[in-house]
Amino acid sequence: MTFESITSRHNPRVKHAIKLRERRQREKQGRFLIDGLRELSRDAAAGIELEEFFYCPALCEEGDLTPLLESLAQRVQKLEITPEVHEKLAYGERTEGVLGVALTPQRSLTEFELPAMPLVAVLEGVEKPGNLGAILRSADAAGVSALIVTGDGTDLYNPNVVRASLGTLFTVPVFSASAEETLAWLRAKQLHIHAARVDAIQNYTAAKWNQPAAIILGSEAEGLTSLWQAADITAIRLPMLGIADSLNVSATASVLFYEALRQRELEFKL
């Protein structure tokens, strides 16, 4: 693994990495930032290609860093930085002393092979990084097979998504596609499609989750578009007994993911 020491905030590598805070630059460079030891470790374990690795010895606990360094050996350039350079690079107020620049994965939905009893989550127009990250954590925990995001406003590789997901962005297969492409793919895979809607009649617990299925979730502000009102799509709802008419989308996702898991555990003794 090659080594370089960087002491200036104006170093070209640092400047290019800082630009990755902006979506336009992430798309232009085909790269994104990963800030934090846990997130970088999960990136390495998932085989996401890391291009640069910045670390600040003054902030790192050497023992904690050893497994990560070993996993990155011989395949990424190690860049030692000062606390001043780290402060410029770090997203927010993180002080773990490690950051990476990774190549944005190029994943094709049409080439993805589903497991035997898949559960796919689709997010339409969910733009808030915190919500997206929280949904990824729940998807990872509940064994969701894949997550598909639709809508131009969704930014999968926003640094806040990486952080909010605790690195599960790298453990759950994630894809971007148009809503039309996604619906066509779900139908081709013969998944039973359930759309979460506040005006639905059927309770989510009455849905049959012990079969290949997809869960469609929309943003709290806009809900789902009319595309998801087809005859072969079942509308489901969560009961709301208070004055609020809906839950946060990440809370709704967790409830639905775990109801699907509960039914599958009962059916298949998982």
LOSE-343493 format. One record per residue (C-alpha): residue number from 1; residue in one letter; chain; x, y, z. Coordinates in steps of 0.1 Angstrom, whole numbers. Example, Ala and Ser with C-alpha at 12.3 -4.5 7.8 and 13.67 -1.06 7.14 Angstrom:
BEGIN
<r k="1" r="A" c="A" u="123" v="-45" w="78"/>
<r k="2" r="S" c="A" u="137" v="-11" w="71"/>
END
This chain:
BEGIN
<r k="1" r="M" c="A" u="0" v="0" w="0"/>
<r k="2" r="T" c="A" u="15" v="33" w="-11"/>
<r k="3" r="F" c="A" u="19" v="61" w="15"/>
<r k="4" r="E" c="A" u="18" v="99" w="12"/>
<r k="5" r="S" c="A" u="18" v="126" w="39"/>
<r k="6" r="I" c="A" u="-4" v="156" w="34"/>
<r k="7" r="T" c="A" u="0" v="187" w="56"/>
<r k="8" r="S" c="A" u="-18" v="214" w="35"/>
<r k="9" r="R" c="A" u="-55" v="220" w="32"/>
<r k="10" r="H" c="A" u="-48" v="232" w="-3"/>
<r k="11" r="N" c="A" u="-35" v="198" w="-15"/>
<r k="12" r="P" c="A" u="-52" v="188" w="-48"/>
<r k="13" r="R" c="A" u="-63" v="155" w="-33"/>
<r k="14" r="V" c="A" u="-79" v="172" w="-4"/>
<r k="15" r="K" c="A" u="-96" v="198" w="-26"/>
<r k="16" r="H" c="A" u="-111" v="171" w="-49"/>
<r k="17" r="A" c="A" u="-124" v="151" w="-18"/>
<r k="18" r="I" c="A" u="-140" v="182" w="-3"/>
<r k="19" r="K" c="A" u="-159" v="188" w="-35"/>
<r k="20" r="L" c="A" u="-176" v="154" w="-30"/>
<r k="21" r="R" c="A" u="-199" v="170" w="-4"/>
<r k="22" r="E" c="A" u="-219" v="183" w="-34"/>
<r k="23" r="R" c="A" u="-241" v="159" w="-54"/>
<r k="24" r="R" c="A" u="-231" v="175" w="-87"/>
<r k="25" r="Q" c="A" u="-194" v="167" w="-79"/>
<r k="26" r="R" c="A" u="-202" v="132" w="-68"/>
<r k="27" r="E" c="A" u="-220" v="125" w="-101"/>
<r k="28" r="K" c="A" u="-192" v="143" w="-121"/>
<r k="29" r="Q" c="A" u="-164" v="124" w="-104"/>
<r k="30" r="G" c="A" u="-182" v="91" w="-100"/>
<r k="31" r="R" c="A" u="-170" v="90" w="-64"/>
<r k="32" r="F" c="A" u="-183" v="97" w="-29"/>
<r k="33" r="L" c="A" u="-171" v="103" w="7"/>
<r k="34" r="I" c="A" u="-171" v="78" w="35"/>
<r k="35" r="D" c="A" u="-165" v="93" w="69"/>
<r k="36" r="G" c="A" u="-160" v="71" w="100"/>
<r k="37" r="L" c="A" u="-143" v="38" w="110"/>
<r k="38" r="R" c="A" u="-175" v="17" w="112"/>
<r k="39" r="E" c="A" u="-187" v="29" w="78"/>
<r k="40" r="L" c="A" u="-153" v="24" w="62"/>
<r k="41" r="S" c="A" u="-150" v="-11" w="77"/>
<r k="42" r="R" c="A" u="-184" v="-21" w="63"/>
<r k="43" r="D" c="A" u="-175" v="-6" w="29"/>
<r k="44" r="A" c="A" u="-143" v="-28" w="29"/>
<r k="45" r="A" c="A" u="-162" v="-59" w="39"/>
<r k="46" r="A" c="A" u="-188" v="-53" w="11"/>
<r k="47" r="G" c="A" u="-160" v="-50" w="-15"/>
<r k="48" r="I" c="A" u="-169" v="-14" w="-25"/>
<r k="49" r="E" c="A" u="-139" v="-1" w="-44"/>
<r k="50" r="L" c="A" u="-120" v="25" w="-23"/>
<r k="51" r="E" c="A" u="-98" v="49" w="-42"/>
<r k="52" r="E" c="A" u="-82" v="69" w="-14"/>
<r k="53" r="F" c="A" u="-79" v="65" w="24"/>
<r k="54" r="F" c="A" u="-72" v="95" w="46"/>
<r k="55" r="Y" c="A" u="-62" v="90" w="82"/>
<r k="56" r="C" c="A" u="-50" v="112" w="110"/>
<r k="57" r="P" c="A" u="-27" v="95" w="134"/>
<r k="58" r="A" c="A" u="-32" v="122" w="160"/>
<r k="59" r="L" c="A" u="-69" v="113" w="162"/>
<r k="60" r="C" c="A" u="-69" v="76" w="156"/>
<r k="61" r="E" c="A" u="-67" v="48" w="181"/>
<r k="62" r="E" c="A" u="-41" v="26" w="165"/>
<r k="63" r="G" c="A" u="-54" v="-7" w="177"/>
<r k="64" r="D" c="A" u="-89" v="1" w="164"/>
<r k="65" r="L" c="A" u="-75" v="10" w="130"/>
<r k="66" r="T" c="A" u="-54" v="-22" w="125"/>
<r k="67" r="P" c="A" u="-82" v="-45" w="111"/>
<r k="68" r="L" c="A" u="-92" v="-18" w="86"/>
<r k="69" r="L" c="A" u="-56" v="-12" w="75"/>
<r k="70" r="E" c="A" u="-51" v="-49" w="70"/>
<r k="71" r="S" c="A" u="-83" v="-51" w="49"/>
<r k="72" r="L" c="A" u="-71" v="-22" w="27"/>
<r k="73" r="A" c="A" u="-35" v="-34" w="23"/>
<r k="74" r="Q" c="A" u="-22" v="-34" w="-12"/>
<r k="75" r="R" c="A" u="-54" v="-21" w="-28"/>
<r k="76" r="V" c="A" u="-57" v="16" w="-19"/>
<r k="77" r="Q" c="A" u="-34" v="46" w="-14"/>
<r k="78" r="K" c="A" u="-30" v="56" w="23"/>
<r k="79" r="L" c="A" u="-28" v="93" w="29"/>
<r k="80" r="E" c="A" u="-16" v="105" w="63"/>
<r k="81" r="I" c="A" u="-31" v="139" w="72"/>
<r k="82" r="T" c="A" u="-28" v="164" w="100"/>
<r k="83" r="P" c="A" u="-56" v="174" w="124"/>
<r k="84" r="E" c="A" u="-60" v="206" w="104"/>
<r k="85" r="V" c="A" u="-65" v="188" w="71"/>
<r k="86" r="H" c="A" u="-89" v="163" w="88"/>
<r k="87" r="E" c="A" u="-110" v="192" w="101"/>
<r k="88" r="K" c="A" u="-114" v="204" w="66"/>
<r k="89" r="L" c="A" u="-123" v="170" w="52"/>
<r k="90" r="A" c="A" u="-145" v="156" w="80"/>
<r k="91" r="Y" c="A" u="-183" v="159" w="75"/>
<r k="92" r="G" c="A" u="-199" v="176" w="104"/>
<r k="93" r="E" c="A" u="-180" v="172" w="137"/>
<r k="94" r="R" c="A" u="-167" v="137" w="134"/>
<r k="95" r="T" c="A" u="-133" v="131" w="150"/>
<r k="96" r="E" c="A" u="-126" v="95" w="143"/>
<r k="97" r="G" c="A" u="-97" v="105" w="121"/>
<r k="98" r="V" c="A" u="-105" v="82" w="91"/>
<r k="99" r="L" c="A" u="-121" v="91" w="58"/>
<r k="100" r="G" c="A" u="-123" v="74" w="24"/>
<r k="101" r="V" c="A" u="-131" v="82" w="-12"/>
<r k="102" r="A" c="A" u="-149" v="54" w="-29"/>
<r k="103" r="L" c="A" u="-160" v="48" w="-65"/>
<r k="104" r="T" c="A" u="-197" v="50" w="-68"/>
<r k="105" r="P" c="A" u="-210" v="14" w="-75"/>
<r k="106" r="Q" c="A" u="-226" v="9" w="-109"/>
<r k="107" r="R" c="A" u="-255" v="-16" w="-102"/>
<r k="108" r="S" c="A" u="-280" v="-28" w="-128"/>
<r k="109" r="L" c="A" u="-314" v="-38" w="-115"/>
<r k="110" r="T" c="A" u="-320" v="-60" w="-146"/>
<r k="111" r="E" c="A" u="-289" v="-81" w="-137"/>
<r k="112" r="F" c="A" u="-298" v="-85" w="-100"/>
<r k="113" r="E" c="A" u="-306" v="-121" w="-89"/>
<r k="114" r="L" c="A" u="-333" v="-123" w="-63"/>
<r k="115" r="P" c="A" u="-333" v="-149" w="-35"/>
<r k="116" r="A" c="A" u="-359" v="-176" w="-34"/>
<r k="117" r="M" c="A" u="-383" v="-157" w="-11"/>
<r k="118" r="P" c="A" u="-375" v="-120" w="-17"/>
<r k="119" r="L" c="A" u="-388" v="-89" w="0"/>
<r k="120" r="V" c="A" u="-380" v="-58" w="-20"/>
<r k="121" r="A" c="A" u="-385" v="-22" w="-7"/>
<r k="122" r="V" c="A" u="-392" v="6" w="-31"/>
<r k="123" r="L" c="A" u="-389" v="43" w="-21"/>
<r k="124" r="E" c="A" u="-406" v="68" w="-43"/>
<r k="125" r="G" c="A" u="-395" v="104" w="-38"/>
<r k="126" r="V" c="A" u="-379" v="99" w="-4"/>
<r k="127" r="E" c="A" u="-353" v="127" w="-4"/>
<r k="128" r="K" c="A" u="-343" v="133" w="32"/>
<r k="129" r="P" c="A" u="-309" v="116" w="39"/>
<r k="130" r="G" c="A" u="-318" v="108" w="75"/>
<r k="131" r="N" c="A" u="-349" v="89" w="65"/>
<r k="132" r="L" c="A" u="-331" v="70" w="37"/>
<r k="133" r="G" c="A" u="-304" v="61" w="61"/>
<r k="134" r="A" c="A" u="-328" v="49" w="88"/>
<r k="135" r="I" c="A" u="-347" v="28" w="62"/>
<r k="136" r="L" c="A" u="-315" v="12" w="51"/>
<r k="137" r="R" c="A" u="-307" v="2" w="88"/>
<r k="138" r="S" c="A" u="-341" v="-14" w="91"/>
<r k="139" r="A" c="A" u="-339" v="-31" w="58"/>
<r k="140" r="D" c="A" u="-305" v="-46" w="68"/>
<r k="141" r="A" c="A" u="-318" v="-57" w="102"/>
<r k="142" r="A" c="A" u="-350" v="-73" w="88"/>
<r k="143" r="G" c="A" u="-334" v="-91" w="59"/>
<r k="144" r="V" c="A" u="-348" v="-70" w="30"/>
<r k="145" r="S" c="A" u="-335" v="-84" w="-3"/>
<r k="146" r="A" c="A" u="-330" v="-51" w="-21"/>
<r k="147" r="L" c="A" u="-340" v="-15" w="-19"/>
<r k="148" r="I" c="A" u="-349" v="6" w="-50"/>
<r k="149" r="V" c="A" u="-351" v="43" w="-50"/>
<r k="150" r="T" c="A" u="-370" v="63" w="-76"/>
<r k="151" r="G" c="A" u="-372" v="100" w="-82"/>
<r k="152" r="D" c="A" u="-345" v="125" w="-92"/>
<r k="153" r="G" c="A" u="-344" v="140" w="-57"/>
<r k="154" r="T" c="A" u="-331" v="109" w="-40"/>
<r k="155" r="D" c="A" u="-293" v="111" w="-34"/>
<r k="156" r="L" c="A" u="-281" v="76" w="-24"/>
<r k="157" r="Y" c="A" u="-245" v="85" w="-18"/>
<r k="158" r="N" c="A" u="-250" v="117" w="2"/>
<r k="159" r="P" c="A" u="-226" v="117" w="31"/>
<r k="160" r="N" c="A" u="-255" v="120" w="55"/>
<r k="161" r="V" c="A" u="-271" v="88" w="40"/>
<r k="162" r="V" c="A" u="-238" v="70" w="46"/>
<r k="163" r="R" c="A" u="-237" v="82" w="82"/>
<r k="164" r="A" c="A" u="-274" v="77" w="90"/>
<r k="165" r="S" c="A" u="-273" v="42" w="76"/>
<r k="166" r="L" c="A" u="-243" v="33" w="98"/>
<r k="167" r="G" c="A" u="-227" v="18" w="67"/>
<r k="168" r="T" c="A" u="-257" v="-5" w="59"/>
<r k="169" r="L" c="A" u="-258" v="13" w="25"/>
<r k="170" r="F" c="A" u="-230" v="-11" w="17"/>
<r k="171" r="T" c="A" u="-248" v="-43" w="30"/>
<r k="172" r="V" c="A" u="-282" v="-39" w="14"/>
<r k="173" r="P" c="A" u="-283" v="-41" w="-25"/>
<r k="174" r="V" c="A" u="-295" v="-7" w="-36"/>
<r k="175" r="F" c="A" u="-306" v="5" w="-70"/>
<r k="176" r="S" c="A" u="-318" v="36" w="-87"/>
<r k="177" r="A" c="A" u="-345" v="34" w="-114"/>
<r k="178" r="S" c="A" u="-375" v="52" w="-127"/>
<r k="179" r="A" c="A" u="-408" v="43" w="-111"/>
<r k="180" r="E" c="A" u="-420" v="29" w="-144"/>
<r k="181" r="E" c="A" u="-389" v="7" w="-148"/>
<r k="182" r="T" c="A" u="-392" v="-4" w="-112"/>
<r k="183" r="L" c="A" u="-429" v="-14" w="-116"/>
<r k="184" r="A" c="A" u="-422" v="-33" w="-148"/>
<r k="185" r="W" c="A" u="-393" v="-52" w="-131"/>
<r k="186" r="L" c="A" u="-414" v="-61" w="-100"/>
<r k="187" r="R" c="A" u="-441" v="-75" w="-123"/>
<r k="188" r="A" c="A" u="-416" v="-94" w="-143"/>
<r k="189" r="K" c="A" u="-403" v="-110" w="-111"/>
<r k="190" r="Q" c="A" u="-439" v="-118" w="-102"/>
<r k="191" r="L" c="A" u="-437" v="-101" w="-68"/>
<r k="192" r="H" c="A" u="-469" v="-94" w="-49"/>
<r k="193" r="I" c="A" u="-468" v="-56" w="-46"/>
<r k="194" r="H" c="A" u="-481" v="-37" w="-15"/>
<r k="195" r="A" c="A" u="-483" v="1" w="-15"/>
<r k="196" r="A" c="A" u="-485" v="19" w="18"/>
<r k="197" r="R" c="A" u="-512" v="45" w="15"/>
<r k="198" r="V" c="A" u="-530" v="65" w="42"/>
<r k="199" r="D" c="A" u="-564" v="60" w="24"/>
<r k="200" r="A" c="A" u="-560" v="22" w="21"/>
<r k="201" r="I" c="A" u="-587" v="-1" w="35"/>
<r k="202" r="Q" c="A" u="-567" v="-32" w="42"/>
<r k="203" r="N" c="A" u="-546" v="-33" w="74"/>
<r k="204" r="Y" c="A" u="-509" v="-42" w="69"/>
<r k="205" r="T" c="A" u="-513" v="-72" w="92"/>
<r k="206" r="A" c="A" u="-539" v="-87" w="69"/>
<r k="207" r="A" c="A" u="-515" v="-87" w="39"/>
<r k="208" r="K" c="A" u="-499" v="-120" w="30"/>
<r k="209" r="W" c="A" u="-461" v="-115" w="35"/>
<r k="210" r="N" c="A" u="-452" v="-152" w="33"/>
<r k="211" r="Q" c="A" u="-447" v="-149" w="-4"/>
<r k="212" r="P" c="A" u="-423" v="-130" w="-28"/>
<r k="213" r="A" c="A" u="-433" v="-94" w="-21"/>
<r k="214" r="A" c="A" u="-425" v="-58" w="-26"/>
<r k="215" r="I" c="A" u="-433" v="-28" w="-3"/>
<r k="216" r="I" c="A" u="-438" v="6" w="-19"/>
<r k="217" r="L" c="A" u="-433" v="37" w="3"/>
<r k="218" r="G" c="A" u="-437" v="73" w="-7"/>
<r k="219" r="S" c="A" u="-426" v="106" w="9"/>
<r k="220" r="E" c="A" u="-446" v="120" w="38"/>
<r k="221" r="A" c="A" u="-453" v="152" w="19"/>
<r k="222" r="E" c="A" u="-463" v="138" w="-14"/>
<r k="223" r="G" c="A" u="-472" v="102" w="-8"/>
<r k="224" r="L" c="A" u="-473" v="78" w="-38"/>
<r k="225" r="T" c="A" u="-480" v="87" w="-74"/>
<r k="226" r="S" c="A" u="-510" v="73" w="-92"/>
<r k="227" r="L" c="A" u="-487" v="47" w="-109"/>
<r k="228" r="W" c="A" u="-490" v="26" w="-78"/>
<r k="229" r="Q" c="A" u="-528" v="24" w="-79"/>
<r k="230" r="A" c="A" u="-530" v="-4" w="-105"/>
<r k="231" r="A" c="A" u="-553" v="-34" w="-101"/>
<r k="232" r="D" c="A" u="-525" v="-58" w="-93"/>
<r k="233" r="I" c="A" u="-512" v="-36" w="-64"/>
<r k="234" r="T" c="A" u="-526" v="-40" w="-29"/>
<r k="235" r="A" c="A" u="-530" v="-8" w="-9"/>
<r k="236" r="I" c="A" u="-523" v="-13" w="28"/>
<r k="237" r="R" c="A" u="-524" v="11" w="58"/>
<r k="238" r="L" c="A" u="-511" v="13" w="93"/>
<r k="239" r="P" c="A" u="-538" v="21" w="119"/>
<r k="240" r="M" c="A" u="-536" v="57" w="132"/>
<r k="241" r="L" c="A" u="-555" v="62" w="165"/>
<r k="242" r="G" c="A" u="-543" v="97" w="173"/>
<r k="243" r="I" c="A" u="-545" v="130" w="156"/>
<r k="244" r="A" c="A" u="-516" v="124" w="132"/>
<r k="245" r="D" c="A" u="-526" v="109" w="98"/>
<r k="246" r="S" c="A" u="-493" v="92" w="91"/>
<r k="247" r="L" c="A" u="-459" v="80" w="106"/>
<r k="248" r="N" c="A" u="-425" v="91" w="95"/>
<r k="249" r="V" c="A" u="-416" v="71" w="64"/>
<r k="250" r="S" c="A" u="-387" v="54" w="82"/>
<r k="251" r="A" c="A" u="-410" v="43" w="111"/>
<r k="252" r="T" c="A" u="-435" v="30" w="86"/>
<r k="253" r="A" c="A" u="-408" v="11" w="68"/>
<r k="254" r="S" c="A" u="-396" v="-6" w="100"/>
<r k="255" r="V" c="A" u="-432" v="-17" w="110"/>
<r k="256" r="L" c="A" u="-438" v="-32" w="75"/>
<r k="257" r="F" c="A" u="-404" v="-49" w="73"/>
<r k="258" r="Y" c="A" u="-408" v="-65" w="106"/>
<r k="259" r="E" c="A" u="-444" v="-76" w="100"/>
<r k="260" r="A" c="A" u="-431" v="-94" w="69"/>
<r k="261" r="L" c="A" u="-403" v="-110" w="89"/>
<r k="262" r="R" c="A" u="-427" v="-120" w="116"/>
<r k="263" r="Q" c="A" u="-451" v="-138" w="92"/>
<r k="264" r="R" c="A" u="-422" v="-155" w="74"/>
<r k="265" r="E" c="A" u="-407" v="-167" w="107"/>
<r k="266" r="L" c="A" u="-440" v="-183" w="116"/>
<r k="267" r="E" c="A" u="-445" v="-198" w="81"/>
<r k="268" r="F" c="A" u="-410" v="-210" w="74"/>
<r k="269" r="K" c="A" u="-395" v="-213" w="109"/>
<r k="270" r="L" c="A" u="-367" v="-189" w="100"/>
END
